Amino acid sequence: MTSLAGGPSAATTPDLSKYAVLGLALSGHPKAAEKLKSLQESSRPSAWASLRTMLGAGNSGPDTKSTVPSEVISEALRANEEIADKGLAEYYRGSRP
Protein backbone atom coordinates (compact mmCIF):
# COMPACT_ATOMS: atom_id res chain seq x y z
CA MET A 1 0.00 0.00 0.00
CA THR A 2 1.32 3.46 -0.82
CA SER A 3 0.35 6.83 0.48
CA LEU A 4 -1.05 9.50 -1.80
CA ALA A 5 2.42 11.07 -1.87
CA GLY A 6 3.67 7.91 -3.59
CA GLY A 7 5.78 6.52 -0.78
CA PRO A 8 5.09 3.51 1.39
CA SER A 9 2.62 4.12 4.19
CA ALA A 10 3.70 3.58 7.79
CA ALA A 11 1.61 0.41 7.85
CA THR A 12 3.65 -1.23 5.08
CA THR A 13 7.11 -0.17 6.25
CA PRO A 14 7.63 -3.31 8.41
CA ASP A 15 6.74 -5.51 5.43
CA LEU A 16 9.05 -3.56 3.14
CA SER A 17 11.86 -3.85 5.67
CA LYS A 18 11.35 -7.61 5.87
CA TYR A 19 11.29 -7.97 2.08
CA ALA A 20 14.40 -5.80 1.77
CA VAL A 21 16.20 -8.09 4.22
CA LEU A 22 15.04 -11.15 2.25
CA GLY A 23 16.19 -9.51 -0.99
CA LEU A 24 19.63 -8.94 0.51
CA ALA A 25 19.69 -12.62 1.42
CA LEU A 26 18.74 -13.84 -2.04
CA SER A 27 21.35 -11.69 -3.75
CA GLY A 28 24.20 -13.76 -2.31
CA HIS A 29 26.33 -10.63 -2.64
CA PRO A 30 29.11 -9.94 -0.11
CA LYS A 31 28.02 -6.30 0.34
CA ALA A 32 24.51 -7.50 1.10
CA ALA A 33 25.97 -9.81 3.76
CA GLU A 34 27.82 -6.84 5.24
CA LYS A 35 24.56 -4.87 5.46
CA LEU A 36 22.77 -7.83 7.05
CA LYS A 37 25.54 -8.15 9.64
CA SER A 38 25.34 -4.45 10.43
CA LEU A 39 21.56 -4.71 10.87
CA GLN A 40 21.96 -7.82 13.02
CA GLU A 41 24.57 -6.25 15.28
CA SER A 42 23.00 -2.84 15.42
CA SER A 43 20.72 -1.59 18.09
CA ARG A 44 21.30 1.87 16.63
CA PRO A 45 18.22 3.31 14.98
CA SER A 46 20.45 4.87 12.28
CA ALA A 47 21.11 1.50 10.58
CA TRP A 48 17.39 0.90 10.23
CA ALA A 49 16.74 4.50 9.27
CA SER A 50 19.15 4.11 6.34
CA LEU A 51 17.34 0.96 5.22
CA ARG A 52 13.99 2.73 5.45
CA THR A 53 15.39 5.67 3.47
CA MET A 54 16.67 3.25 0.83
CA LEU A 55 13.12 1.85 0.59
CA GLY A 56 11.72 5.34 0.10
CA ALA A 57 10.00 5.31 3.49
CA GLY A 58 12.22 7.89 5.13
CA ASN A 59 11.95 7.72 8.89
CA SER A 60 8.19 7.45 8.95
CA GLY A 61 6.47 4.87 11.06
CA PRO A 62 6.28 3.97 14.71
CA ASP A 63 10.04 4.04 15.29
CA THR A 64 13.30 3.71 13.40
CA LYS A 65 14.52 0.58 15.16
CA SER A 66 14.33 -2.87 13.68
CA THR A 67 10.94 -3.93 12.47
CA VAL A 68 12.36 -7.28 11.38
CA PRO A 69 12.80 -10.04 13.98
CA SER A 70 16.42 -10.98 14.65
CA GLU A 71 15.62 -14.58 13.65
CA VAL A 72 14.70 -13.38 10.16
CA ILE A 73 17.96 -11.46 9.85
CA SER A 74 19.97 -14.47 11.08
CA GLU A 75 18.26 -16.75 8.57
CA ALA A 76 18.76 -14.16 5.81
CA LEU A 77 22.46 -14.01 6.60
CA ARG A 78 22.72 -17.81 6.54
CA ALA A 79 20.87 -17.94 3.20
CA ASN A 80 23.06 -15.18 1.75
CA GLU A 81 26.19 -17.16 2.60
CA GLU A 82 24.77 -20.39 1.17
CA ILE A 83 23.67 -18.65 -2.03
CA ALA A 84 27.10 -17.04 -2.37
CA ASP A 85 28.66 -20.53 -2.16
CA LYS A 86 26.19 -22.58 -4.23
CA GLY A 87 24.28 -20.10 -6.36
CA LEU A 88 20.57 -19.38 -6.23
CA ALA A 89 19.41 -22.33 -8.37
CA GLU A 90 21.26 -24.87 -6.21
CA TYR A 91 19.99 -23.15 -3.04
CA TYR A 92 16.40 -23.70 -4.22
CA ARG A 93 17.10 -27.27 -5.34
CA GLY A 94 18.46 -28.05 -1.87
CA SER A 95 15.43 -26.57 -0.12
CA ARG A 96 13.03 -29.09 -1.69
CA PRO A 97 12.21 -32.36 0.11
N, CA, C and O atoms as a GROMACS GRO file, in nm:
protein
  388
    1MET      N    1   0.085  -0.117   0.000
    1MET     CA    2   0.000   0.000   0.000
    1MET      C    3   0.090   0.123   0.000
    1MET      O    4   0.189   0.128   0.072
    2THR      N    5   0.055   0.223  -0.081
    2THR     CA    6   0.132   0.346  -0.082
    2THR      C    7   0.044   0.461  -0.039
    2THR      O    8  -0.079   0.456  -0.050
    3SER      N    9   0.109   0.564   0.010
    3SER     CA   10   0.035   0.683   0.048
    3SER      C   11   0.005   0.763  -0.078
    3SER      O   12   0.056   0.731  -0.185
    4LEU      N   13  -0.074   0.865  -0.065
    4LEU     CA   14  -0.104   0.949  -0.180
    4LEU      C   15   0.020   1.020  -0.232
    4LEU      O   16   0.027   1.053  -0.350
    5ALA      N   17   0.118   1.042  -0.146
    5ALA     CA   18   0.242   1.107  -0.187
    5ALA      C   19   0.329   1.012  -0.269
    5ALA      O   20   0.429   1.056  -0.326
    6GLY      N   21   0.293   0.885  -0.277
    6GLY     CA   22   0.367   0.791  -0.359
    6GLY      C   23   0.464   0.704  -0.283
    6GLY      O   24   0.518   0.609  -0.340
    7GLY      N   25   0.488   0.733  -0.157
    7GLY     CA   26   0.578   0.652  -0.078
    7GLY      C   27   0.503   0.548   0.001
    7GLY      O   28   0.381   0.554   0.011
    8PRO      N   29   0.576   0.452   0.058
    8PRO     CA   30   0.509   0.351   0.139
    8PRO      C   31   0.443   0.412   0.262
    8PRO      O   32   0.498   0.504   0.322
    9SER      N   33   0.328   0.363   0.298
    9SER     CA   34   0.262   0.412   0.419
    9SER      C   35   0.332   0.352   0.541
    9SER      O   36   0.405   0.254   0.528
   10ALA      N   37   0.310   0.408   0.656
   10ALA     CA   38   0.370   0.358   0.779
   10ALA      C   39   0.329   0.214   0.805
   10ALA      O   40   0.405   0.138   0.865
   11ALA      N   41   0.210   0.177   0.761
   11ALA     CA   42   0.161   0.041   0.785
   11ALA      C   43   0.239  -0.063   0.706
   11ALA      O   44   0.250  -0.177   0.750
   12THR      N   45   0.294  -0.026   0.590
   12THR     CA   46   0.365  -0.123   0.508
   12THR      C   47   0.515  -0.122   0.531
   12THR      O   48   0.584  -0.211   0.482
   13THR      N   49   0.567  -0.027   0.604
   13THR     CA   50   0.711  -0.017   0.625
   13THR      C   51   0.770  -0.144   0.687
   13THR      O   52   0.876  -0.187   0.643
   14PRO      N   53   0.706  -0.205   0.788
   14PRO     CA   54   0.763  -0.331   0.840
   14PRO      C   55   0.772  -0.440   0.735
   14PRO      O   56   0.871  -0.513   0.730
   15ASP      N   57   0.670  -0.452   0.650
   15ASP     CA   58   0.674  -0.550   0.543
   15ASP      C   59   0.786  -0.520   0.445
   15ASP      O   60   0.859  -0.610   0.404
   16LEU      N   61   0.799  -0.394   0.407
   16LEU     CA   62   0.905  -0.356   0.314
   16LEU      C   63   1.042  -0.383   0.373
   16LEU      O   64   1.133  -0.427   0.303
   17SER      N   65   1.058  -0.357   0.502
   17SER     CA   66   1.186  -0.385   0.567
   17SER      C   67   1.216  -0.534   0.563
   17SER      O   68   1.330  -0.574   0.536
   18LYS      N   69   1.116  -0.616   0.590
   18LYS     CA   70   1.135  -0.761   0.587
   18LYS      C   71   1.172  -0.806   0.446
   18LYS      O   72   1.265  -0.886   0.430
   19TYR      N   73   1.102  -0.757   0.346
   19TYR     CA   74   1.130  -0.797   0.208
   19TYR      C   75   1.266  -0.746   0.162
   19TYR      O   76   1.333  -0.813   0.083
   20ALA      N   77   1.307  -0.630   0.210
   20ALA     CA   78   1.440  -0.580   0.177
   20ALA      C   79   1.547  -0.672   0.235
   20ALA      O   80   1.646  -0.702   0.169
   21VAL      N   81   1.527  -0.716   0.358
   21VAL     CA   82   1.620  -0.809   0.422
   21VAL      C   83   1.624  -0.940   0.344
   21VAL      O   84   1.732  -0.995   0.320
   22LEU      N   85   1.509  -0.991   0.303
   22LEU     CA   86   1.504  -1.114   0.225
   22LEU      C   87   1.570  -1.096   0.089
   22LEU      O   88   1.636  -1.187   0.039
   23GLY      N   89   1.553  -0.980   0.029
   23GLY     CA   90   1.619  -0.951  -0.098
   23GLY      C   91   1.770  -0.949  -0.085
   23GLY      O   92   1.842  -0.998  -0.172
   24LEU      N   93   1.819  -0.892   0.025
   24LEU     CA   94   1.963  -0.894   0.051
   24LEU      C   95   2.011  -1.038   0.063
   24LEU      O   96   2.120  -1.072   0.015
   25ALA      N   97   1.932  -1.121   0.127
   25ALA     CA   98   1.969  -1.262   0.142
   25ALA      C   99   1.980  -1.330   0.007
   25ALA      O  100   2.079  -1.397  -0.021
   26LEU      N  101   1.880  -1.313  -0.076
   26LEU     CA  102   1.874  -1.384  -0.204
   26LEU      C  103   1.979  -1.336  -0.303
   26LEU      O  104   2.008  -1.406  -0.400
   27SER      N  105   2.034  -1.219  -0.282
   27SER     CA  106   2.135  -1.168  -0.375
   27SER      C  107   2.264  -1.251  -0.367
   27SER      O  108   2.333  -1.266  -0.468
   28GLY      N  109   2.296  -1.304  -0.249
   28GLY     CA  110   2.420  -1.376  -0.231
   28GLY      C  111   2.543  -1.287  -0.243
   28GLY      O  112   2.655  -1.337  -0.251
   29HIS      N  113   2.524  -1.159  -0.244
   29HIS     CA  114   2.633  -1.063  -0.264
   29HIS      C  115   2.704  -1.033  -0.132
   29HIS      O  116   2.639  -1.017  -0.030
   30PRO      N  117   2.837  -1.024  -0.134
   30PRO     CA  118   2.911  -0.994  -0.011
   30PRO      C  119   2.872  -0.861   0.055
   30PRO      O  120   2.866  -0.853   0.178
   31LYS      N  121   2.843  -0.758  -0.026
   31LYS     CA  122   2.802  -0.630   0.034
   31LYS      C  123   2.666  -0.641   0.100
   31LYS      O  124   2.640  -0.574   0.200
   32ALA      N  125   2.581  -0.726   0.046
   32ALA     CA  126   2.451  -0.750   0.110
   32ALA      C  127   2.472  -0.819   0.244
   32ALA      O  128   2.404  -0.787   0.341
   33ALA      N  129   2.565  -0.914   0.249
   33ALA     CA  130   2.597  -0.981   0.376
   33ALA      C  131   2.649  -0.881   0.478
   33ALA      O  132   2.614  -0.888   0.596
   34GLU      N  133   2.732  -0.787   0.433
   34GLU     CA  134   2.782  -0.684   0.524
   34GLU      C  135   2.667  -0.602   0.582
   34GLU      O  136   2.666  -0.573   0.702
   35LYS      N  137   2.570  -0.565   0.499
   35LYS     CA  138   2.456  -0.487   0.546
   35LYS      C  139   2.372  -0.568   0.643
   35LYS      O  140   2.326  -0.516   0.744
   36LEU      N  141   2.352  -0.696   0.613
   36LEU     CA  142   2.276  -0.783   0.704
   36LEU      C  143   2.346  -0.792   0.840
   36LEU      O  144   2.282  -0.786   0.944
   37LYS      N  145   2.479  -0.808   0.838
   37LYS     CA  146   2.554  -0.815   0.964
   37LYS      C  147   2.541  -0.685   1.042
   37LYS      O  148   2.526  -0.688   1.164
   38SER      N  149   2.546  -0.572   0.972
   38SER     CA  150   2.534  -0.444   1.043
   38SER      C  151   2.395  -0.429   1.103
   38SER      O  152   2.381  -0.374   1.212
   39LEU      N  153   2.292  -0.477   1.033
   39LEU     CA  154   2.156  -0.471   1.088
   39LEU      C  155   2.141  -0.565   1.206
   39LEU      O  156   2.076  -0.533   1.305
   40GLN      N  157   2.204  -0.683   1.195
   40GLN     CA  158   2.196  -0.782   1.302
   40GLN      C  159   2.264  -0.733   1.430
   40GLN      O  160   2.214  -0.753   1.540
   41GLU      N  161   2.378  -0.669   1.413
   41GLU     CA  162   2.457  -0.626   1.528
   41GLU      C  163   2.411  -0.492   1.583
   41GLU      O  164   2.448  -0.454   1.694
   42SER      N  165   2.332  -0.421   1.507
   42SER     CA  166   2.300  -0.284   1.542
   42SER      C  167   2.175  -0.271   1.627
   42SER      O  168   2.068  -0.323   1.593
   43SER      N  169   2.190  -0.203   1.736
   43SER     CA  170   2.072  -0.159   1.809
   43SER      C  171   2.051  -0.010   1.783
   43SER      O  172   1.960   0.052   1.837
   44ARG      N  173   2.139   0.045   1.698
   44ARG     CA  174   2.130   0.187   1.663
   44ARG      C  175   2.015   0.208   1.565
   44ARG      O  176   2.007   0.138   1.464
   45PRO      N  177   1.930   0.302   1.592
   45PRO     CA  178   1.822   0.331   1.498
   45PRO      C  179   1.874   0.376   1.361
   45PRO      O  180   1.804   0.360   1.262
   46SER      N  181   1.996   0.433   1.355
   46SER     CA  182   2.045   0.487   1.228
   46SER      C  183   2.060   0.379   1.121
   46SER      O  184   2.038   0.408   1.003
   47ALA      N  185   2.098   0.257   1.157
   47ALA     CA  186   2.112   0.150   1.058
   47ALA      C  187   1.977   0.120   0.994
   47ALA      O  188   1.968   0.099   0.874
   48TRP      N  189   1.873   0.118   1.076
   48TRP     CA  190   1.739   0.090   1.023
   48TRP      C  191   1.684   0.212   0.951
   48TRP      O  192   1.610   0.197   0.854
   49ALA      N  193   1.719   0.329   0.996
   49ALA     CA  194   1.674   0.450   0.927
   49ALA      C  195   1.730   0.454   0.786
   49ALA      O  196   1.661   0.497   0.693
   50SER      N  197   1.856   0.411   0.769
   50SER     CA  198   1.915   0.411   0.634
   50SER      C  199   1.846   0.309   0.546
   50SER      O  200   1.828   0.334   0.426
   51LEU      N  201   1.807   0.195   0.600
   51LEU     CA  202   1.734   0.096   0.522
   51LEU      C  203   1.598   0.151   0.482
   51LEU      O  204   1.555   0.134   0.368
   52ARG      N  205   1.530   0.217   0.574
   52ARG     CA  206   1.399   0.273   0.545
   52ARG      C  207   1.410   0.384   0.441
   52ARG      O  208   1.322   0.398   0.356
   53THR      N  209   1.518   0.463   0.446
   53THR     CA  210   1.539   0.567   0.347
   53THR      C  211   1.562   0.504   0.210
   53THR      O  212   1.510   0.552   0.110
   54MET      N  213   1.640   0.396   0.207
   54MET     CA  214   1.667   0.325   0.083
   54MET      C  215   1.537   0.273   0.022
   54MET      O  216   1.523   0.268  -0.101
   55LEU      N  217   1.442   0.235   0.106
   55LEU     CA  218   1.312   0.185   0.059
   55LEU      C  219   1.218   0.298   0.018
   55LEU      O  220   1.110   0.272  -0.036
   56GLY      N  221   1.258   0.421   0.042
   56GLY     CA  222   1.172   0.534   0.010
   56GLY      C  223   1.074   0.566   0.120
   56GLY      O  224   0.980   0.644   0.098
   57ALA      N  225   1.093   0.508   0.238
   57ALA     CA  226   1.000   0.531   0.349
   57ALA      C  227   1.049   0.640   0.442
   57ALA      O  228   0.976   0.679   0.533
   58GLY      N  229   1.169   0.689   0.422
   58GLY     CA  230   1.222   0.789   0.513
   58GLY      C  231   1.226   0.735   0.653
   58GLY      O  232   1.256   0.617   0.673
   59ASN      N  233   1.197   0.816   0.749
   59ASN     CA  234   1.195   0.772   0.889
   59ASN      C  235   1.053   0.772   0.941
   59ASN      O  236   1.030   0.791   1.061
   60SER      N  237   0.958   0.748   0.852
   60SER     CA  238   0.818   0.745   0.895
   60SER      C  239   0.791   0.615   0.967
   60SER      O  240   0.868   0.520   0.956
   61GLY      N  241   0.685   0.610   1.038
   61GLY     CA  242   0.647   0.487   1.106
   61GLY      C  243   0.663   0.499   1.255
   61GLY      O  244   0.704   0.604   1.305
   62PRO      N  245   0.631   0.393   1.326
   62PRO     CA  246   0.628   0.397   1.471
   62PRO      C  247   0.763   0.425   1.535
   62PRO      O  248   0.769   0.496   1.636
   63ASP      N  249   0.871   0.372   1.481
   63ASP     CA  250   1.004   0.404   1.529
   63ASP      C  251   1.103   0.369   1.420
   63ASP      O  252   1.064   0.316   1.316
   64THR      N  253   1.230   0.399   1.443
   64THR     CA  254   1.330   0.371   1.340
   64THR      C  255   1.418   0.254   1.379
   64THR      O  256   1.522   0.231   1.317
   65LYS      N  257   1.379   0.179   1.480
   65LYS     CA  258   1.452   0.058   1.516
   65LYS      C  259   1.403  -0.057   1.429
   65LYS      O  260   1.311  -0.042   1.348
   66SER      N  261   1.465  -0.170   1.447
   66SER     CA  262   1.434  -0.288   1.368
   66SER      C  263   1.285  -0.321   1.372
   66SER      O  264   1.224  -0.328   1.479
   67THR      N  265   1.230  -0.343   1.256
   67THR     CA  266   1.094  -0.393   1.247
   67THR      C  267   1.097  -0.537   1.198
   67THR      O  268   0.993  -0.597   1.172
   68VAL      N  269   1.217  -0.592   1.185
   68VAL     CA  270   1.236  -0.728   1.138
   68VAL      C  271   1.293  -0.811   1.253
   68VAL      O  272   1.395  -0.773   1.311
   69PRO      N  273   1.229  -0.922   1.287
   69PRO     CA  274   1.280  -1.004   1.398
   69PRO      C  275   1.424  -1.050   1.372
   69PRO      O  276   1.462  -1.077   1.259
   70SER      N  277   1.501  -1.059   1.479
   70SER     CA  278   1.642  -1.098   1.465
   70SER      C  279   1.656  -1.237   1.403
   70SER      O  280   1.756  -1.264   1.337
   71GLU      N  281   1.557  -1.324   1.424
   71GLU     CA  282   1.562  -1.458   1.365
   71GLU      C  283   1.557  -1.450   1.213
   71GLU      O  284   1.622  -1.529   1.144
   72VAL      N  285   1.480  -1.355   1.160
   72VAL     CA  286   1.470  -1.338   1.016
   72VAL      C  287   1.604  -1.290   0.961
   72VAL      O  288   1.648  -1.336   0.856
   73ILE      N  289   1.667  -1.197   1.030
   73ILE     CA  290   1.796  -1.146   0.985
   73ILE      C  291   1.901  -1.256   0.991
   73ILE      O  292   1.982  -1.268   0.899
   74SER      N  293   1.901  -1.336   1.097
   74SER     CA  294   1.997  -1.447   1.108
   74SER      C  295   1.977  -1.547   0.995
   74SER      O  296   2.075  -1.592   0.935
   75GLU      N  297   1.854  -1.582   0.965
   75GLU     CA  298   1.826  -1.675   0.857
   75GLU      C  299   1.863  -1.614   0.722
   75GLU      O  300   1.914  -1.684   0.634
   76ALA      N  301   1.839  -1.484   0.705
   76ALA     CA  302   1.876  -1.416   0.581
   76ALA      C  303   2.027  -1.418   0.561
   76ALA      O  304   2.075  -1.437   0.450
   77LEU      N  305   2.100  -1.398   0.668
   77LEU     CA  306   2.246  -1.401   0.660
   77LEU      C  307   2.296  -1.541   0.624
   77LEU      O  308   2.386  -1.556   0.542
   78ARG      N  309   2.236  -1.643   0.685
   78ARG     CA  310   2.272  -1.781   0.654
   78ARG      C  311   2.242  -1.812   0.507
   78ARG      O  312   2.324  -1.873   0.438
   79ALA      N  313   2.125  -1.770   0.460
   79ALA     CA  314   2.087  -1.794   0.320
   79ALA      C  315   2.180  -1.720   0.225
   79ALA      O  316   2.219  -1.774   0.121
   80ASN      N  317   2.215  -1.596   0.259
   80ASN     CA  318   2.306  -1.518   0.175
   80ASN      C  319   2.439  -1.592   0.158
   80ASN      O  320   2.492  -1.599   0.047
   81GLU      N  321   2.491  -1.645   0.266
   81GLU     CA  322   2.619  -1.716   0.260
   81GLU      C  323   2.607  -1.843   0.177
   81GLU      O  324   2.696  -1.875   0.098
   82GLU      N  325   2.498  -1.916   0.193
   82GLU     CA  326   2.477  -2.039   0.117
   82GLU      C  327   2.460  -2.009  -0.032
   82GLU      O  328   2.514  -2.081  -0.116
   83ILE      N  329   2.387  -1.904  -0.063
   83ILE     CA  330   2.367  -1.865  -0.203
   83ILE      C  331   2.498  -1.817  -0.264
   83ILE      O  332   2.525  -1.844  -0.381
   84ALA      N  333   2.579  -1.747  -0.187
   84ALA     CA  334   2.710  -1.704  -0.237
   84ALA      C  335   2.797  -1.825  -0.271
   84ALA      O  336   2.872  -1.821  -0.368
   85ASP      N  337   2.787  -1.931  -0.192
   85ASP     CA  338   2.866  -2.053  -0.216
   85ASP      C  339   2.812  -2.138  -0.330
   85ASP      O  340   2.888  -2.181  -0.416
   86LYS      N  341   2.679  -2.161  -0.331
   86LYS     CA  342   2.619  -2.258  -0.423
   86LYS      C  343   2.553  -2.196  -0.546
   86LYS      O  344   2.542  -2.260  -0.650
   87GLY      N  345   2.510  -2.072  -0.533
   87GLY     CA  346   2.428  -2.010  -0.636
   87GLY      C  347   2.280  -2.026  -0.601
   87GLY      O  348   2.243  -2.114  -0.523
   88LEU      N  349   2.199  -1.941  -0.658
   88LEU     CA  350   2.057  -1.938  -0.623
   88LEU      C  351   1.983  -2.064  -0.668
   88LEU      O  352   1.900  -2.116  -0.593
   89ALA      N  353   2.012  -2.114  -0.787
   89ALA     CA  354   1.941  -2.233  -0.837
   89ALA      C  355   1.968  -2.353  -0.747
   89ALA      O  356   1.875  -2.426  -0.713
   90GLU      N  357   2.093  -2.374  -0.708
   90GLU     CA  358   2.126  -2.487  -0.621
   90GLU      C  359   2.066  -2.468  -0.481
   90GLU      O  360   2.026  -2.565  -0.418
   91TYR      N  361   2.062  -2.345  -0.434
   91TYR     CA  362   1.999  -2.315  -0.304
   91TYR      C  363   1.853  -2.362  -0.306
   91TYR      O  364   1.808  -2.427  -0.212
   92TYR      N  365   1.780  -2.329  -0.413
   92TYR     CA  366   1.640  -2.370  -0.422
   92TYR      C  367   1.626  -2.521  -0.442
   92TYR      O  368   1.533  -2.581  -0.387
   93ARG      N  369   1.716  -2.581  -0.519
   93ARG     CA  370   1.710  -2.727  -0.534
   93ARG      C  371   1.728  -2.795  -0.399
   93ARG      O  372   1.659  -2.893  -0.370
   94GLY      N  373   1.818  -2.746  -0.318
   94GLY     CA  374   1.846  -2.805  -0.187
   94GLY      C  375   1.737  -2.783  -0.085
   94GLY      O  376   1.732  -2.853   0.015
   95SER      N  377   1.649  -2.686  -0.110
   95SER     CA  378   1.543  -2.657  -0.012
   95SER      C  379   1.419  -2.742  -0.034
   95SER      O  380   1.326  -2.737   0.045
   96ARG      N  381   1.418  -2.821  -0.141
   96ARG     CA  382   1.303  -2.909  -0.169
   96ARG      C  383   1.322  -3.043  -0.100
   96ARG      O  384   1.434  -3.091  -0.088
   97PRO      N  385   1.210  -3.105  -0.056
   97PRO     CA  386   1.221  -3.236   0.011
   97PRO      C  387   1.260  -3.347  -0.085
   97PRO      O  388   1.272  -3.463  -0.043
   0.00000   0.00000   0.00000
